[in-house]
């Protein structure tokens, strides 16, 4: 078994490599003057099982293309099998036609990864579980819930916790953390009047005097979470914590969070946010390196991955 990293999140790849005590494959991934990507594997990998680690974070298109070219290079170098380890699976939010004449990007990206030559995919908190069905190869969708649950149990002392889904689509995720923390569930009725804009219509459930924990898969512009947190406070919530797996954090998101009523936003390192979040007093980053490393180990040894979540 060998590990290869793309350029999108080398910090996480190095942590996974340390966990597995397995060096990263020597490779050159660089760009031509016009921006085209060039991938070269600098060591023999013939007959090896290879795990290529690459998130589809910003710049999403470059990182996706890098992943596809890495898979292609591995296939052409006679790897025995190739697992695409994608800590953040981008292009997942368009998983169906919500309005006519739109693309289904999650399906196209799934086809591209398979066509490039991946034999298996490992990812974390897919935007929608059914995206697994867009692939005809095995997909292991890992969950950050246990990591968040342990952190919340240790750091949030309140006895009056309620887990909150920031929209109807996030209900299952919030319920899973609620089960872990033995807490009830509330749901924010969010609408999107225009792409990238969010509006809270209502909160289903009583949040008065409660410590609210909002759970979501992605924070992008921050609009969903900042508006949801304000709506909860307006309805009498005592404090609002937020746990989100993928810190996309585009544009002014970090500033918005800093200025918001959110007591703490906890994200994972599925996306490398570098120095950007370090100065934000109310943002904390937890690593998923051990979770990913353990899953890779289990796949490599043909033992159960789902047992990780029992
Ligand atoms: C939507 O269904 C997702 O789960 C997130 O709630 C959404 O992508 C967050 O976007 P933003 O931070 O831009 O509101």
Boltz pocket constraint, residues with backbone or C-beta under 6 A from the ligand:
constraints:
  - pocket:
      binder: B
      contacts: [[A, 93], [A, 166], [A, 167], [A, 169], [A, 170], [A, 196], [A, 198], [A, 216], [A, 217], [A, 218], [A, 219], [A, 220], [A, 221], [A, 222], [A, 223], [A, 224], [A, 225]]
      max_distance: 6.0
